[in-house]
Amino acid sequence: MSEIKTLEIPKWGLSMEEGTIAQWLIQEGTQFNKGQDICEIETTKIVNVLEAPFDGLLRKIIAKDGDTLVVGGVIAICADAQFSDAEVEAFAESLGGTPAVTENKAVATVPEKVAVAQAETKVEAVPKQNSVSNGSTAVAQGGYSIPAALQGYQQSNDIFATPHALKLAEKHNVSLSQITGSGREGRISVQDVQAAVQAAGGSWPDVRHQASTKATKSKADDSYVLATPVARRLAKQWGINLHDCRASGSRGRVCKEDIEAVYQRENPVHADHAHPAESAKFTTLAMNGMRKAIASRLQAAKRNAPHFRLTIDLNVESVQALRQQINSTVPQVKLSINDMLIKATAAALIKVPQVNVQFDEDNQQILQFEQADISVAVAIENGLITPIIKAANRKSLAQISNEMRDLATRAKTGKLAPDEFQGGSFSISNLGMLGIQQFDAIINPPQGAILALGAAEKRAVVENDEIVVRQMVTATLSCDHRVIDGALGAQFLSAFKQFVENPALILV
């Protein structure tokens, strides 16, 4: 390697916007080979290992453990020993003031000896703005200088922008209504905001190299935010914007406890004075990226998708007998009842394809799939992930069992590829192994339904007017009423029951 190169936050999946450095696996001054594990990066879904894209020498770590950067953000600089520390430092300093370049490539003005690997075209650094307003440009703060023509942030549901772009626009008073997005369906990204500001004569530091900072308080009008009267009174008393609070109360309202949580977070020293009678001690646990993503997605699903639920009891004695017979006669196969139920679900989805769907909310379309890509909920240390058994309807029980075991193992160690857990046409959540008899599951958007499976247990049932003991499982189907009606959900459960109670059907 005869040039200075950078390591950057990769883009693992279409929905990934940023990544957090979980830990570095090598230190500065370490020589590494292509394909070697460099560091662990946490996304909203998983913790993945960044593998070296080339052979090199790690000279300088830019992003420390815990730093969060947008996709493409530089996390480290690599260069041969022939480059001096001064040259590496000069290159690092040049990154901070360099504008973004087409296709997310960064170029810096560095000493002539440095051959930049990320692009061949040199770009001049953006001139620094004066710190005093000239009437047409906002006062520069931290390298940001917003032209008057782009000032005037307004909260609007009509603005389609990434969360990161919305936060920065609010912080620096940028009017997003005047910016055209380059993303899918015209979505505005941070790079779009940066380009618009610079094109209008302002300055905006290279967002690709900025670590996330503590969120600023919202200044948006919160009069329309649903809240209980007590919560609204406390928010006014303590100067808390309702937009900064979670809404955990009934009917999606901000409640008293939500306001108190924000007050305690913002005033840790004085929080005890708000409730002198409360002396209970507690430990505050920060939510990681995955936990935040789960909270956001499921809250949106619960709010936007009108759930209804259908429940049915399944006699699993035949499917259990078939499972035990296969396990005892084919030593290399070790089926679980979950494997059998996945196969039965796939068969039912092919028989009732109207349930094998996703809802494209933006375009108000229903996407009906030809194969059953079944997402199976797997509990991991930091939350929940749903690896996908693709085309489960075409796979044998042995293939499903082996694939499920492999996916679950790699999910718990953070080794899944994005396409192995993103997407899917239907979900299964099984808590039977934990002794749960029956439960309701929240739909995994944009899918149209999810099946919750309880424990297999012996129950007294009536057959031919006689009470007999049978091994039963309760299954609950949660449906999005926008795309699946009650009769259709019942039709699916009927087909599912038929395949479970007559398991020979799933073998042919």
C-alpha positions as CSV (number, residue, x, y, z in Angstrom):
1,M,0.0,0.0,0.0
2,S,1.7,3.1,-1.3
3,E,-1.1,5.6,-0.5
4,I,-3.2,6.9,2.3
5,K,-6.5,5.1,2.6
6,T,-9.5,5.4,4.9
7,L,-11.8,2.9,6.6
8,E,-15.4,4.0,6.6
9,I,-18.8,3.0,8.0
10,P,-20.1,0.5,5.5
11,K,-23.7,0.3,4.3
12,W,-25.2,-3.0,5.4
13,G,-28.7,-3.0,4.0
14,L,-30.9,-0.4,2.3
15,S,-32.3,1.0,5.6
16,M,-28.9,1.5,7.3
17,E,-28.2,5.2,7.9
18,E,-25.5,5.2,10.6
19,G,-23.4,2.9,12.7
20,T,-21.8,2.9,16.2
21,I,-18.3,1.7,16.9
22,A,-18.8,-1.1,19.4
23,Q,-15.1,-1.9,19.9
24,W,-11.9,-1.9,17.9
25,L,-10.3,-5.3,17.5
26,I,-6.9,-4.0,16.5
27,Q,-4.9,-1.1,17.8
28,E,-3.1,1.8,16.1
29,G,0.2,0.7,14.6
30,T,-1.1,-2.8,13.8
31,Q,-0.4,-4.3,10.3
32,F,-3.5,-6.1,9.0
33,N,-4.5,-8.3,6.0
34,K,-7.4,-8.1,3.7
35,G,-10.4,-9.9,5.2
36,Q,-9.1,-9.6,8.8
37,D,-11.6,-8.4,11.5
38,I,-11.0,-4.7,12.2
39,C,-13.7,-3.5,14.5
40,E,-17.3,-4.2,15.5
41,I,-20.0,-1.8,14.3
42,E,-23.5,-1.7,15.8
43,T,-26.4,-0.8,13.6
44,T,-30.1,-0.6,14.5
45,K,-30.4,-4.3,13.8
46,I,-27.2,-6.2,14.7
47,V,-23.5,-5.9,15.7
48,N,-21.4,-6.8,12.6
49,V,-17.7,-7.1,12.2
50,L,-16.0,-4.9,9.6
51,E,-13.5,-6.9,7.6
52,A,-10.5,-5.2,6.1
53,P,-11.1,-4.3,2.4
54,F,-7.3,-4.3,1.8
55,D,-3.9,-5.0,3.3
56,G,-2.6,-2.1,5.3
57,L,-1.2,-0.5,8.5
58,L,-3.6,1.2,10.9
59,R,-2.1,4.6,11.6
60,K,-4.8,6.6,13.2
61,I,-8.2,5.8,14.7
62,I,-10.7,8.6,14.0
63,A,-13.9,7.2,15.6
64,K,-13.5,5.9,19.2
65,D,-15.6,3.2,20.9
66,G,-19.1,4.5,21.2
67,D,-18.9,7.1,18.4
68,T,-21.8,7.1,16.0
69,L,-21.2,8.1,12.4
70,V,-23.4,8.2,9.3
71,V,-22.8,5.7,6.5
72,G,-19.6,6.5,4.7
73,G,-18.1,8.3,7.7
74,V,-14.3,7.9,8.1
75,I,-13.4,5.8,11.1
76,A,-9.7,5.3,10.6
77,I,-6.7,6.2,8.4
78,C,-4.3,3.6,7.0
79,A,-0.9,4.3,5.4
80,D,2.5,2.7,5.0
81,A,5.4,3.6,7.3
82,Q,6.9,5.7,4.5
83,F,4.3,8.4,5.4
84,S,5.3,10.5,8.4
85,D,3.0,11.1,11.4
86,A,2.8,14.7,10.3
87,E,1.5,13.7,6.9
88,V,-1.1,11.4,8.4
89,E,-2.2,14.1,10.8
90,A,-2.4,16.6,7.9
91,F,-4.6,14.2,6.0
92,A,-6.8,13.6,9.0
93,E,-7.2,17.4,9.5
94,S,-8.1,17.8,5.9
95,L,-11.1,15.5,6.2
96,G,-13.0,17.7,8.6
97,G,-13.4,20.6,6.1
98,T,-13.9,18.7,2.9
99,P,-17.3,18.8,1.2
100,A,-19.1,15.6,0.3
101,V,-18.4,14.3,-3.2
102,T,-20.6,12.4,-5.6
103,E,-21.2,8.7,-4.8
104,N,-20.1,9.4,-1.2
105,K,-16.4,9.6,-2.0
106,A,-14.3,11.9,0.1
107,V,-11.3,13.9,-1.3
108,A,-8.9,16.0,0.8
109,T,-6.3,18.5,0.0
110,V,-3.1,16.9,1.3
111,P,0.7,17.1,0.7
112,E,1.6,16.1,-2.9
113,K,3.3,13.0,-1.6
114,V,-0.1,11.6,-0.4
115,A,-2.0,9.7,-3.1
116,V,-5.7,9.6,-2.0
117,A,-7.4,6.3,-2.6
118,Q,-11.0,7.4,-2.3
119,A,-11.1,9.5,-5.5
120,E,-8.9,10.8,-8.3
121,T,-10.4,14.3,-8.5
122,K,-9.2,17.0,-6.0
123,V,-11.8,19.2,-4.5
124,E,-11.0,22.6,-3.0
125,A,-12.0,23.0,0.6
126,V,-15.0,25.2,1.3
127,P,-13.9,28.8,2.3
128,K,-14.5,29.6,5.9
129,Q,-17.4,31.9,6.7
130,N,-17.1,34.9,8.9
131,S,-18.5,34.4,12.3
132,V,-20.5,37.7,12.0
133,S,-23.7,37.8,9.9
134,N,-23.6,39.9,6.8
135,G,-27.3,40.1,6.5
136,S,-27.7,37.2,4.0
137,T,-25.9,34.5,6.0
138,A,-26.6,33.1,9.5
139,V,-23.9,33.4,12.1
140,A,-21.4,30.6,11.7
141,Q,-21.4,28.1,14.6
142,G,-19.2,25.0,14.6
143,G,-18.5,25.4,10.9
144,Y,-22.2,25.8,9.9
145,S,-23.3,28.9,8.1
146,I,-26.9,28.9,6.7
147,P,-27.8,31.5,4.0
148,A,-30.9,33.5,4.7
149,A,-32.8,32.0,1.8
150,L,-32.6,28.6,3.4
151,Q,-33.4,29.6,7.0
152,G,-36.7,28.9,8.7
153,Y,-37.2,25.3,9.9
154,Q,-40.8,24.3,10.2
155,Q,-42.2,21.0,11.5
156,S,-44.3,19.4,8.9
157,N,-45.6,15.9,8.2
158,D,-45.3,16.6,4.5
159,I,-41.5,16.7,4.7
160,F,-40.0,13.4,3.7
161,A,-36.5,13.3,5.2
162,T,-34.2,10.9,7.1
163,P,-34.3,11.3,10.9
164,H,-30.7,12.5,10.9
165,A,-31.5,15.2,8.3
166,L,-34.6,16.3,10.4
167,K,-32.5,16.7,13.6
168,L,-29.8,18.7,11.9
169,A,-32.2,20.9,10.0
170,E,-34.1,21.7,13.2
171,K,-30.8,22.4,15.1
172,H,-29.4,24.7,12.4
173,N,-32.8,26.3,11.4
174,V,-32.8,25.0,7.8
175,S,-36.0,25.1,5.7
176,L,-36.3,21.6,4.3
177,S,-39.3,22.6,2.1
178,Q,-36.8,24.3,-0.3
179,I,-34.6,21.3,-0.7
180,T,-35.0,18.5,-3.2
181,G,-34.2,15.0,-2.0
182,S,-32.1,12.6,-4.0
183,G,-33.2,9.5,-2.1
184,R,-35.9,7.0,-2.9
185,E,-39.3,8.7,-3.4
186,G,-37.5,12.0,-3.1
187,R,-36.3,11.5,0.5
188,I,-34.0,14.2,1.8
189,S,-30.7,13.1,3.3
190,V,-28.1,15.0,5.2
191,Q,-26.0,15.1,2.1
192,D,-28.9,16.8,0.3
193,V,-29.0,19.5,3.0
194,Q,-25.3,20.0,2.9
195,A,-25.3,20.3,-0.9
196,A,-28.1,22.9,-0.9
197,V,-26.5,25.0,1.8
198,Q,-23.1,25.0,0.0
199,A,-24.8,25.8,-3.3
200,A,-26.5,28.8,-1.8
201,G,-23.1,30.1,-0.6
202,G,-23.2,28.9,3.0
203,S,-20.9,26.4,4.7
204,W,-21.7,22.9,6.2
205,P,-18.9,20.7,7.5
206,D,-18.5,17.3,5.9
207,V,-21.3,15.4,7.7
208,R,-19.7,12.1,6.8
209,H,-17.0,12.7,9.5
210,Q,-19.2,13.9,12.4
211,A,-19.9,11.7,15.4
212,S,-23.4,12.0,16.8
213,T,-23.8,14.3,19.7
214,K,-26.4,14.6,22.5
215,A,-29.8,15.4,21.0
216,T,-31.0,19.0,21.3
217,K,-34.3,19.9,22.9
218,S,-37.2,20.2,20.4
219,K,-38.6,23.7,19.8
220,A,-41.5,22.5,17.7
221,D,-45.1,23.3,18.6
222,D,-46.3,20.5,20.9
223,S,-49.8,21.8,21.4
224,Y,-51.2,19.0,19.2
225,V,-49.2,16.2,20.9
226,L,-51.6,13.8,22.7
227,A,-51.0,14.0,26.5
228,T,-52.8,13.7,29.7
229,P,-53.7,16.9,31.5
230,V,-51.3,16.1,34.4
231,A,-48.5,15.5,31.9
232,R,-49.2,18.7,30.0
233,R,-49.2,20.7,33.3
234,L,-45.9,19.2,34.4
235,A,-44.3,19.7,31.0
236,K,-45.2,23.4,31.1
237,Q,-44.0,23.7,34.7
238,W,-40.6,22.1,34.0
239,G,-40.1,23.5,30.5
240,I,-40.3,20.2,28.7
241,N,-41.4,19.9,25.1
242,L,-43.8,17.0,24.6
243,H,-42.0,16.1,21.4
244,D,-39.0,15.0,23.5
245,C,-41.1,12.5,25.5
246,R,-42.1,9.0,24.7
247,A,-45.9,8.2,24.6
248,S,-46.4,5.2,26.8
249,G,-49.9,6.2,28.2
250,S,-53.2,4.9,27.1
251,R,-54.3,5.7,23.5
252,G,-50.8,6.8,22.6
253,R,-50.7,9.7,25.0
254,V,-47.7,11.2,26.9
255,C,-48.3,10.5,30.5
256,K,-47.0,11.8,33.8
257,E,-44.3,9.1,34.0
258,D,-43.0,10.1,30.5
259,I,-42.6,13.7,31.6
260,E,-40.8,12.6,34.8
261,A,-38.4,10.4,32.8
262,V,-37.3,13.4,30.7
263,Y,-37.0,15.6,33.8
264,Q,-34.8,13.1,35.6
265,R,-32.6,12.7,32.5
266,E,-32.1,16.4,32.1
267,N,-31.8,17.2,35.8
268,P,-30.1,14.2,37.4
269,V,-28.9,16.3,40.4
270,H,-32.3,17.9,41.1
271,A,-34.5,14.9,40.1
272,D,-34.9,13.7,43.7
273,H,-36.4,17.1,44.8
274,A,-39.3,16.6,42.4
275,H,-40.4,13.6,44.4
276,P,-39.0,13.7,47.9
277,A,-41.1,10.8,49.0
278,E,-39.7,8.4,46.5
279,S,-36.5,6.9,47.7
280,A,-36.2,3.8,45.6
281,K,-32.9,3.4,43.9
282,F,-32.6,2.4,40.2
283,T,-30.1,1.9,37.5
284,T,-30.4,3.8,34.2
285,L,-29.7,1.6,31.2
286,A,-29.0,3.3,27.9
287,M,-31.0,1.9,25.0
288,N,-28.7,0.6,22.3
289,G,-29.4,1.1,18.6
290,M,-31.2,-2.2,18.2
291,R,-33.5,-1.5,21.2
292,K,-34.3,1.9,19.8
293,A,-35.1,0.5,16.4
294,I,-37.4,-2.1,17.9
295,A,-39.2,0.5,20.0
296,S,-39.6,2.8,17.0
297,R,-40.7,0.1,14.5
298,L,-43.2,-1.6,16.8
299,Q,-44.7,1.6,18.1
300,A,-45.2,2.7,14.5
301,A,-46.7,-0.7,13.7
302,K,-49.1,-0.6,16.7
303,R,-50.1,3.0,15.9
304,N,-50.5,2.7,12.1
305,A,-51.7,-0.9,11.6
306,P,-55.2,-1.7,12.9
307,H,-54.5,-5.0,14.5
308,F,-57.1,-7.7,15.0
309,R,-56.4,-11.2,16.3
310,L,-57.8,-14.7,15.6
311,T,-57.0,-17.7,17.9
312,I,-57.2,-21.4,17.2
313,D,-56.2,-24.6,19.1
314,L,-54.2,-27.2,17.3
315,N,-53.9,-30.9,18.1
316,V,-50.2,-31.5,17.6
317,E,-50.1,-35.2,18.5
318,S,-49.7,-36.3,14.9
319,V,-47.0,-33.8,14.1
320,Q,-45.1,-34.7,17.2
321,A,-45.3,-38.4,16.4
322,L,-44.0,-37.7,12.9
323,R,-41.2,-35.6,14.3
324,Q,-40.1,-38.3,16.7
325,Q,-40.3,-40.9,14.0
326,I,-38.0,-38.9,11.7
327,N,-35.6,-38.1,14.4
328,S,-35.3,-41.8,15.5
329,T,-34.9,-43.2,12.0
330,V,-32.7,-40.5,10.4
331,P,-29.8,-39.9,12.8
332,Q,-28.4,-36.9,11.0
333,V,-31.7,-35.0,11.3
334,K,-32.9,-33.4,14.6
335,L,-36.2,-31.7,14.0
336,S,-38.0,-29.5,16.5
337,I,-41.7,-28.9,16.6
338,N,-40.9,-25.3,15.6
339,D,-39.4,-26.7,12.4
340,M,-42.6,-28.6,11.7
341,L,-44.8,-25.6,12.3
342,I,-42.6,-23.4,10.0
343,K,-43.2,-25.9,7.2
344,A,-46.9,-26.0,8.0
345,T,-47.1,-22.2,8.0
346,A,-45.3,-22.1,4.6
347,A,-47.8,-24.6,3.1
348,A,-50.8,-22.6,4.5
349,L,-49.3,-19.4,3.0
350,I,-49.1,-21.0,-0.5
351,K,-52.7,-22.3,-0.1
352,V,-53.9,-18.8,1.0
353,P,-51.5,-16.4,-0.7
354,Q,-53.5,-13.3,0.2
355,V,-52.0,-13.6,3.7
356,N,-48.4,-13.9,2.2
357,V,-48.2,-10.1,1.7
358,Q,-46.5,-6.8,2.6
359,F,-48.2,-3.5,2.7
360,D,-46.5,-0.7,0.8
361,E,-47.9,2.2,2.8
362,D,-46.3,5.0,0.8
363,N,-47.8,3.8,-2.5
364,Q,-50.9,2.3,-0.9
365,Q,-50.2,-1.1,-2.6
366,I,-50.3,-4.7,-1.5
367,L,-47.3,-6.8,-2.4
368,Q,-48.3,-10.5,-2.7
369,F,-45.3,-12.9,-2.8
370,E,-45.0,-16.2,-4.8
371,Q,-42.8,-17.9,-2.2
372,A,-43.1,-18.1,1.6
373,D,-40.2,-16.1,3.1
374,I,-40.8,-16.7,6.8
375,S,-39.3,-14.4,9.4
376,V,-38.7,-16.3,12.7
377,A,-38.3,-14.2,15.9
378,V,-35.1,-15.0,17.8
379,A,-34.3,-13.4,21.2
380,I,-30.7,-12.1,21.5
381,E,-28.9,-10.3,24.2
382,N,-29.7,-6.8,23.0
383,G,-33.3,-7.4,21.8
384,L,-35.0,-9.3,19.1
385,I,-34.1,-10.2,15.5
386,T,-36.0,-12.0,12.8
387,P,-33.8,-14.2,10.5
388,I,-35.6,-15.4,7.4
389,I,-36.2,-18.9,6.1
390,K,-36.5,-18.1,2.4
391,A,-38.7,-20.1,0.2
392,A,-39.7,-22.3,3.1
393,N,-42.5,-23.9,1.0
394,R,-39.8,-25.4,-1.3
395,K,-37.5,-26.7,1.4
396,S,-37.6,-30.1,3.1
397,L,-38.0,-30.3,6.9
398,A,-34.3,-31.2,7.2
399,Q,-33.3,-28.1,5.2
400,I,-35.5,-25.9,7.4
401,S,-34.1,-27.4,10.6
402,N,-30.5,-27.0,9.6
403,E,-31.0,-23.4,8.2
404,M,-33.0,-22.3,11.3
405,R,-30.2,-23.6,13.6
406,D,-27.6,-21.9,11.6
407,L,-29.5,-18.6,11.4
408,A,-30.3,-18.6,15.1
409,T,-26.7,-19.3,16.0
410,R,-25.3,-16.5,13.8
411,A,-28.1,-14.1,15.0
412,K,-27.0,-14.5,18.6
413,T,-23.4,-13.7,17.6
414,G,-24.2,-10.8,15.4
415,K,-23.0,-12.5,12.2
416,L,-26.1,-12.3,10.0
417,A,-25.9,-10.5,6.7
418,P,-28.6,-7.8,6.1
419,D,-30.6,-9.8,3.5
420,E,-30.9,-12.6,6.1
421,F,-33.1,-10.6,8.4
422,Q,-34.5,-7.7,6.3
423,G,-37.7,-8.4,4.4
424,G,-39.8,-11.5,4.7
425,S,-43.4,-12.0,3.8
426,F,-44.7,-13.4,7.1
427,S,-43.5,-13.8,10.7
428,I,-43.6,-16.5,13.4
429,S,-43.0,-15.8,17.1
430,N,-42.8,-19.0,19.3
431,L,-42.7,-18.7,23.1
432,G,-43.7,-22.2,23.7
433,M,-40.3,-23.2,24.9
434,L,-40.7,-20.7,27.7
435,G,-43.9,-22.2,28.9
436,I,-46.2,-19.5,27.5
437,Q,-49.6,-20.9,26.7
438,Q,-51.0,-18.1,24.6
439,F,-50.0,-14.5,23.6
440,D,-50.5,-11.7,21.1
441,A,-47.7,-10.5,18.8
442,I,-47.3,-7.1,17.2
443,I,-47.0,-7.2,13.4
444,N,-43.5,-6.8,11.9
445,P,-44.0,-4.1,9.3
446,P,-44.4,-4.0,6.3
447,Q,-45.7,-7.6,6.6
448,G,-49.4,-8.1,6.9
449,A,-49.5,-10.7,9.7
450,I,-47.7,-12.6,12.4
451,L,-48.4,-15.9,14.0
452,A,-47.8,-16.3,17.8
453,L,-47.3,-19.9,19.0
454,G,-47.7,-21.1,22.5
455,A,-46.5,-24.2,24.3
456,A,-47.5,-27.8,23.5
457,E,-49.3,-29.1,26.5
458,K,-51.7,-31.9,27.5
459,R,-55.3,-30.6,27.8
460,A,-58.7,-32.1,28.3
461,V,-60.7,-31.8,25.0
462,V,-64.1,-33.2,23.9
463,E,-64.1,-35.7,21.0
464,N,-67.2,-37.5,20.0
465,D,-68.9,-36.3,23.2
466,E,-66.2,-37.8,25.3
467,I,-63.5,-36.0,27.3
468,V,-60.0,-37.1,26.2
469,V,-56.5,-35.8,26.8
470,R,-54.6,-34.5,23.8
471,Q,-51.4,-32.5,23.3
472,M,-52.5,-29.0,22.1
473,V,-51.0,-25.7,21.0
474,T,-52.7,-22.4,20.9
475,A,-51.9,-20.2,17.9
476,T,-52.9,-16.6,17.6
477,L,-52.8,-14.7,14.3
478,S,-52.4,-10.9,14.4
479,C,-53.5,-9.3,11.1
480,D,-53.3,-5.8,9.6
481,H,-56.9,-5.1,8.9
482,R,-55.9,-2.7,6.1
483,V,-54.8,-5.7,3.9
484,I,-56.3,-8.8,5.6
485,D,-59.9,-9.2,6.6
486,G,-61.3,-11.5,9.3
487,A,-62.6,-14.1,6.9
488,L,-59.3,-14.3,5.1
489,G,-57.4,-14.6,8.4
490,A,-59.7,-17.4,9.5
491,Q,-59.2,-19.2,6.1
492,F,-55.4,-19.1,6.7
493,L,-55.8,-20.5,10.2
494,S,-58.0,-23.3,8.9
495,A,-55.4,-24.3,6.3
496,F,-52.7,-24.1,8.9
497,K,-54.7,-26.3,11.3
498,Q,-55.2,-28.8,8.4
499,F,-51.5,-29.1,7.7
500,V,-50.5,-29.4,11.4
501,E,-53.1,-32.0,12.2
502,N,-52.4,-34.0,9.0
503,P,-48.6,-33.6,8.8
504,A,-48.3,-36.1,5.9
505,L,-49.6,-33.2,3.7
506,I,-46.5,-31.1,4.3
507,L,-44.2,-33.9,3.1
508,V,-45.7,-34.1,-0.4
